[in-house]
Amino acid sequence: MDNKSAFNVSQYDDNVRKVIPFYDEIYNQIFDVIRTYYAQNEEKSYSVLDTGCGSGSFAVRAYEELKISEMVLCDPSEKMLSDAQDKLRDRNCIYRCIGSENLDYTEKFDIVVAIQSHHYFSREMRERAVMNCFRALKSGGIFIYTENTAPFSETGKNIILQRVENFGINAGRNQEEVKSHSARYNVEYFPLNIAEHLGLLRKTGFETAEIFWHSYMQSGFYAIKPNSYTSGTAKVYYEYYEDEQGYLLEYIDSKTDNFVIPDQINGIDVKGFSDIEDFNDRIGERITLSENNKYFLLKDDVLFSRDGKKIFIYNRKEHDSYIIPSGVEEIEPSAFSGFGLKSIVISEGVKRIYQYAFACCKNVERIYLPSSLEMVSLKTFYFFGNGNLKVFYGGTPEQWQKIDFAFGNFEVINLYIHCNSPVPDIDENGNIIFKERA
């Protein structure tokens, strides 16, 4: 025997059908689950990991029924992998001689399958294997596996083993072969019952964990890796970015009174936002952030990058003026959008202001722009200010002309600009005092 199953590689495909009833139907059910789950993405190409791939039967079928962008086949048996390569020699697959317990992928695959492979593990090793499959999946990806499962009672075990023996005899096996197969129960393979399987899937992080197939001793399960977390009354969606080696928050689906930013999700750092515009108008009274967060800093209801160089979210709803702290270099999209500020000081050092950052701040009467400013993105000042708006600029007219203003900032660039203005002061009552150059 050259793998953990009861058969040599050369005998595997023929003999497994004499042991597992409805073996081919299991594959039909697996692909039906995949098609149903991804029904809204008919044109999607799938990255797939088949762990414990055996002779490659699943991969052969997958290429027939799905659009495959990447196929990785893993198995601890070199001979099994060799057989799979023979079957798939015209396909550009990746092969690795490795078991599920040693997988090292992170957020890489849309689909991970493990067909009749994990029941050879101890409970501790099985949990590690399932956790590795969880980690290998992209957020929102699906894990599908089948295993020999245990009945809930000793009587149930005796009945199911006898039924499997009867099936084997009818499929052409002899008494010695079927008895030998029964003797492997809890000796060479270690089945869990259905409840234990579902519990393990939820323990390793899957929110959705279901059984989709059960016949004789075989059960099929699918589990979906979450791609969102709950913050107050809203769901916050995230995606893994390989370049960042971490999660970026994608969008929030509704307004919430308490926007919570976790340090990690699934043991992976939350490092930033992929599109901050979808957050700012849905964040309510409070932002919650741990003091030890490595990537964000919350100060006076304003969310910064940890190094203080970026402003992500301004959330001071009861204030009508704000001075951006020194050290800030970038103001992120929509950071101040829609707030009722009257006075704004963008301190020296700020170089870039991104789209819609101050859009719809209709009450602004005074704003100071620094001589360090290099770029103002699309509609940064869209519907900005009122009829009394004055713009104070710390640089010269020549410097002002060099600022890269994108389309949609007419509210500012069409005004008279008070150039060479000194940085505003604060009076004893905390009011910002704007001054023109004398």
N, C-alpha and C positions, 0 to 999 in steps of 0.2 A: 504494500500500500504506500503511495507516494503523496498522500495528502491526508487531511483529517477525516474525510468521508470514509465510507466502508468499501470504496471501489478504487481500483487503479484508474489512471487518467483514460487509458484506452477503452475502458469499460463504462466510464462514468455516465455518458448520456443515455445509453441503452438501459443500464441497470437502475438508474435513479427512478425511471418510470415504473419499475417493478416494486419499488418501495414506497413511493409517494403517490397516493391516489390523485388523479386530476392534475398532475404536474404541469402539463401544458396550459390548462385552464388558469393556473396561478398566474402565469405570464399574461394571459388575456386580461385578467383582473388588474394586474399592475399597470398595464398601459391604459386601461380604462380610467383608473384613478388619475394618472398623469394628464390625460387628455381632458378630463373633467375639471381638474384643478386649474389648468392653464387654458381653459376654454375661451377666455377673453383675449388671449394672445396667440391667435392662430398662426401668425407669421414668425413667432419667436423661435430663435435658435437656442438650443440648450447646451450648457456645459454639464457633463455627467461624470460622476464617479461611481464605478461598480467595484465595491470592495468585497473580497471573497468571491471574485468573479468566476472561479472555476474554469470551465472550458470555453467561456465567452458567449454562452447562449443568449444572455440578456443583451449584450452589445450588438450581436447580429440582428436581433429583433428591433433594437432601438434605431439602428440605421435604416431599417425598413419603414418604421412608423413615425419617426421624429426627425426634425431638422437639427443636426448635431453640429455645434461649433467646436466642441472639445470632448473627447472621450478618454478617460483615464481608467485603466483596469489594474486593480491591485489584488494580489493573492500571495499567501506565504509559500505556495508550492511553485517552484520553477517549472516543473513539468506541466502543471495546469496552465501556467502562463504561456508556455510553448505551444500547447494545444490551442489556446485562444488566439495566439498570433497566426497559427495556420489557418484558422477560420476567418480571421479578419485581415489577411495579408494585403488586401487591396484598400484597406482603410488606414488613415493616418492617426492611429491610436498611440497613447502613451502607456507603457507597461512598467509596473513596479512590483518587485518581489517583497511585499510587505503586508502585514495583517492590519486589521482595523485598530488593534490596540496600539499601533505605532504610527498611525497617520499623523501628518504634520501640516495639513492645509488649514488656511484661515479664510473664511468668507469667499470661496472660490466657485462653488458649483450651484446650479439651479436644482439639480436632482442628485441625490445620493441613494444608492440601493445596496442592500446586503441580503442576498438571497441564500437562505439555508447555510449561514456561515457563523453566526454568533453563538449558537447554542453549544459550541465546543468550549466556550470560555467559562471560567469560574465566575461567580457573581461579581467579584471585585474587578476582574478583567473585562467583563461584559459592560459594566458601567463606564469604564475607561474607553472602551470601543465606541459606545453610543455617544459619549461626550465628544470624542474625536470626530464622529460623523456630524454631530451638531455644529461643531466649530467649522468644519469644512464647508457647510452649507452657506450660501448667501442668505441674508435676511429675507424672509419671505419664501425661501426655498423649501422643497419637500423631501423628506426622508422616508423611504419605503423599504420594509424588510419583511422577510418571512422566516419562520423558525419552527422547529419542533416545540410544541408547548405541552406543559404538564396539566393533567386533570386536577381537580380540586380534592380528590379523595383517593384512597388506596383502591377502593372498588372500581372507581373510574379509571385508574391506571391499568388495572388488570383487564378491564373490558377493552380499552383502546388498544393495548398491546396485542390482545387476541384478534381484534378486528384487523390490525395491520398485518398480523401473520396470515390471516385468512386471505387478505387481499394479495399478499405475496405468493401464496400457493396458487391462487387463481391466475396470477400473472406469469406462472411458470417456474417459480422458485421451489426448492425442495425444503423438507422439514428442517434439516440441519441449518440451511441458510436463514430461514425465518427465525429460528430459535436463537441463532447467533446474533441476528440483528436486534432482537428484543433484549438480549443480555447486555447490549451497549448502553441501555437506558441508565442514566445517573452514574455511569462508569466512564464512558468515552464522550458522551454528550450530556448536558445538564440543563434540562428544560425548566423554564419558569411557567407559571400559570398566566392566564390572560390578564388578570388584575395586576400581577407583578410587572408584566410588560408595560402596561399603561402607566403604572406608577413610576417606573424607571424613566420613561420618556418625559414625563412631567418634571421629575426630579432633575433631569439634565438640562431643562430649560424650554422644552417645547410647550407652547400654550395649547395647541390643538394636537390631540393624540387619540387616534381611533383605530378600531379593528375593521378591516374591510373584507377579510376572508377567513373562514374556518372550515376545515374538512379533515376528518380523522384526527391526526395529531398535528397537522400543520395549521398555523395561523399567520395571517398577513396583517401588518400594521402600517399606518402612515402617520406622519407627524409633520407639522409645519413650524418652521422657525419664525418667531415673531419678528416683525419689522417696525414695531411701534411700542411705545410705553404710554401709560396713562398719567396725565398730569392734570390734577383737579378733575374737571369735567371733559377734558379734551384728550385726543390721541396725538402723540408727537411721533412722527415717522423719521426714520434714520436709515442711512446706507453706509456701507463700508467703502472707504477709499484706500486703495492699496498704496498710492503715493504718500498718503498721510499715515498709513499704518494705524488707522483708527476710524471711528464712526464720525460722520458729520450729520447734524440734524437737518432734515430735508424740509419738512413743513409741519404745521399744526392744523388740525382739521376743524377746530372751532374755538370760540373764545373761552378762556379759562381765567379764573381769579388768581390762581397760583401756578406760575410756570416754573416747574422743577427741572433743573439741569443736572442729571446724574454724573458722577465722576466716571463711571464705567457702565457698560451694558454687556452682559455675557462675558465679563472679564476683559473686555476691550475698552480702551480709553475713548471717551467722547471728547473730540478735539476742536470742534467748531461747527460752523453752519455752511451748508452748500448753497443756500439761498435764504438769506435773512429776511427778505422782503415778505415772506409768508408768515412771519412771526409777529412783527411789531404791532400790527393793528389787532392782534388777537390775545395779547398779553394783558391781563387785568391788573389788579392792585399790587401784586407781589411777584418777585422773582426769588426762587429759593436755590441756593448754591452752597455747597459745603465750604468751610473755611480752608480746607486743604486741597481744593480743586487745583489741578496742575495747569489748566489751560485758560481758565477764566478768572476774573476778579470782579466782585460786585462792590461798588462803592457809591453810597448815597443814591441807591436805586438806579444806578447806571452800570451796565454790563460792559466790561473791558476785556481785552485779551490779558492774559496773566502778566505780560511784560508791560502793559499799559500803553502799547503802541496803536491799538485799534479800539474804537468804540463800536460795539455791536447794537446795543439797545439802550435808549434813553427812556426812563419810565417814571420821571418825576412829575406826576400829573397836577400837583397843586402849586407848581412854581411857574413864574412868568419870565424868568431870566436864567441864563446858564453860561458859565465860563468853562470852556473845555480845558482840562488840566494840561499842564506842560508835559511833554513826553509823548503825547498822542501824535501819530503820523498819518493815520488813515481813519476816515469816518465811513463805516460800512453802509450798504444800501438800506434806505428807509429808516435809518437809525433814529431820526427825530420826526419822521413823517407824521403830520396831523396834529402835533402838539401846539398848545396855545401860548407859546412863548412870545414875548414882546421884544426881548433883548438877548442877543447871542454874541458871544465872543469866541471866535475860533482862534485859538492861541497860536503864537509863532511855533513852528515845528511841524504843523499839519501840512502835508504835501498833496494828499489825494482825498477827494470827497466823491463817493460813489452814488449811483443812480438813486433818485428819489429821496436822498438823505434828509432833505429839508422840505420835501414836497408838501403842499397843503398846510404849511405853517402860516396861516393867513393873517395872524395878528402881529407879526413881527414889524417893528418900527425902526429898529436899529440892529445892524450886524457889522461886526468887525471881521475882516478877512486878512490873513497874515501874508507877509511878503514871501514866506516859504511855499505858498500854494503853487502847485505845478499843474494839477489836472482837476477838472470838475466834470463829472460824468453826465450821462443822459438824464435830463429833466431833474437834476439835483434840486433846483429851486423852482420846480413846477408849481404854479398857483401859490407863490410865495409872497408874503408881505402885504401891506395895505397901501393906501394912497399916500401915507406919510413916510414910507420906507426910505431910509438913508443907508448907504453902504460906505463904510470906512475901510480903507485899505492901507496896510502898513508899508507897501512898497511904492515905487515910482510909477508914473504913467507908462514908461517903457516896460517895466516888469509886468504890469497889468496886461499889456498887449501880448505877452509871451505865455500867459496862462492858457492851457488847452481846455477851452469850454466846449463841451459837446452840445448837440442840439437840445433845445427846450429849456434854456436858461435865460430867456428874454427878460424875465422879471428883474434880473440883476444887471445883466450886461447892457440893457437899454437905459439905465439910470446914469445920472451924474455920479462919478466915483470920487470920493474924497481921498485922494492919494496922500502918501507920506503922513498918514495919521498915526499918532502915538498909540500905544496899547492902552485901552481904557483902564481907568481907575475904579475903585470901589469906595463909596463914601461911608460915613459912620453908620448909616442905616442899612448898609448892604446893597445900595443901588449902584448900578453900573453907570459910570460917567464917560460918555464918548466925547472925544475931542478932535477937532480938526487941527491940522498943522497951522500954527500961527504964521 
